[in-house]
Amino acid sequence: MEKFFYKKQLIGIRARSFASGVTALTNETQPLQILSLKHPKGKQVLPHTHRPVRRITNRLQECIVVINGKIQVDLYGSDKKHFKKIYLKTGELFMLVSGGHALTVLEDTKIFEIKNGPYKNDRENL
């Protein structure tokens, strides 16, 4: 796991591999929680549910999972200044915690984008 900071503010997290077992990629205060799970054949997760708990957040976070292909992600601080360019390829994940971003598709690519909802049309161009 690799974390990207701009002026001491966490902007994003990239995951390129899996550690054995369950690993939290985000801390418990983030609106979007991401865990990596790597288990051996035969491992079972017991049947369970999650009880309803009211959750309130005022921040949208996004998680990008590259199923196949390659993309470039440009990162921007909360002051809207570009500060970093990273690349994601097949099987890699990036979580935008804060700040802004832009994507450039470098190869034919399939991506899952996951965000906390409900989705509102709140996009603001930099």
N, C-alpha and C positions, 0 to 999 in steps of 0.2 A: 504494500500500500504506500502511496506517495501523496503527500499533502502539499497544496500550493497556497502560498500566502502573499498578500499584497499589503504593505504597510501594517504588518502584524495581524491582518484580518484573514481568516480562513476563507478562501474563495472556492476551492474544489479539492476533491479526492479522486485519485486514479487507482484502480486495482487491476493488476495484470496477471496475478496468480492466486492460488488458493492455499491457505494453510490448512492443516488437518483439523477436523472438528468444526465447531461453530466460532466464527470470528466476527465481532462487531466492527464494521468499517466506520460507523458514525457513533457519536456519543448520545446518551439518552436525552439530551436537550434539543436535538435536531428534530424539526417537524417531519422529515423523511428519514426513516430508519433503514439501514442496509446491513445485512449480515451475509457473510459468505459461509457456505456449508460444503464441506468435503468429507464424505464418509466412505468407509469401505463397503464392499458388497455385503448384503445381509443386514446392514444397520437398519433399525426400525425406529420411526418416530411414533410414539404412542398416540392413539386418537385423542383429539382435544378440540376445544373451541376457545374463543377469546371473548370474555365478558365485555359488554358495552361499557365504555368509559368515555366521558365527554372530553374531547380534545379541542383546544382552541389554538389557532396559530394565525399570525399575520404575515408569514413569509412563505413564498413559493420556492420550493427546491426541485431540481430536476436531476434525474439519473438517466444517463445514456448508456445503453448496452449495445455494442457492435456485434451483431450476429455473424455477419461476414462483410468483408470489405475493409476500407481504410478511410478515415476522415481526419481533418485538421480542426482543432478547437482553439479559437483565439479567446483569451481570457482578459476581462476588463475589471478594474477595481470599481468600488462604489462611486469613485469620482469620474467614472466613464473613460478612464485612460487605459489603453491597451498595455499589458505588461508581460504577457507570456503566450507562446504558441506551443501546443502539445499535439501529439498524434495518437490516435487510437486505431487499433486493428482488430481483426477477428478475435472475439472472446474477451475483449477488454471492456472495462466499465469506467465511467466518469460521473461523479456526482457534483453538480454545481450547488454549492452551499450558499454563496452570496455573490454580489457583483454581477457582471454581465458576461455574455458569451456570443460567439458567432461560430458557425460550422461551415466547412468547405468539404464537399465529398470528393475524394481523390480517386476512388475506384467505384464501380458499381457496388452499392452497399445496402445492407438491411440493418436497421436499427430499431431497438425498442427504446422508447422514451417514456419514463415513468415519473409522475409528479403527484404531489399531494393535491387533493381536490377539496371541494368541487372546483372544476375548471371555470375560470372567468376569463373573458377576453380582456386581459390587462397588459398586453404586450406594449412595451415602450421602446422605440428604436433609439439607439445610442447616437 
